[in-house]
Amino acid sequence: MNRIIIILFFVITIHISSEAQSIGLTFGGGFISGNSPNISSFTSSFFINSPPLFNDAFSLRLSFLYNGDYNALLPNSTNLYNPFIKGISLKGITMQEMDNFYYVDEGFGLLVLDDRIFSGINATDFGIVISVGAGIDLRKSSPKGLRIGAGTEYAFTFTNTYAKYFSVYLTGQYFF
């Protein structure tokens, strides 16, 4: 089962990256948990957007994410192990332009998380992810350029350790 899902994500990754319309980064904060109390964390991700599919407002987004304990960023931390989760998601993204300057986007999709919240556990969990973002489109009427904004994302899983995360982030996206 895991091999089929990995192969499926690999094929989708090749397809999206060969026809990518934009790439982006996010960085922010939130929490992670998996059979544990919430742990405050930083969140980061890299994503690739496909060209619009059915109409100009719907596209696919493939994201690679890493959420880890804030202590991993502190220079004087004496923790021997810092909890983290990493994963990959595939979301359908819809975007609405408010005028030629502002935008709102929403996403919903599937998620695979590698839960490393406890040092002795390495569990693969499957679930869903939901996101909402808004920002400023600096492209004006050009198809190429930069978009910046802020958003929030929530993901939860249905298997193994029931890993989940919540994040609030800043994002930058470049269209080419």
HELIX and SHEET records of a PDB file:
HELIX    1   1 ASN A    2  SER A   18  1                                  17    
HELIX    2   2 TYR A   70  LEU A   73  5                                   4    
SHEET    1   A 9 SER A  22  SER A  33  0                                        
SHEET    2   A 9 ILE A  39  ASN A  49 -1                                        
SHEET    3   A 9 PHE A  58  ASP A  69 -1                                        
SHEET    4   A 9 PHE A  84  GLU A  97 -1                                        
SHEET    5   A 9 TYR A 102  ARG A 116 -1                                        
SHEET    6   A 9 ALA A 123  ASP A 137 -1                                        
SHEET    7   A 9 GLY A 145  THR A 157 -1                                        
SHEET    8   A 9 LYS A 164  PHE A 175 -1                                        
SHEET    9   A 9 SER A  22  SER A  33 -1                                        
END                                                                             
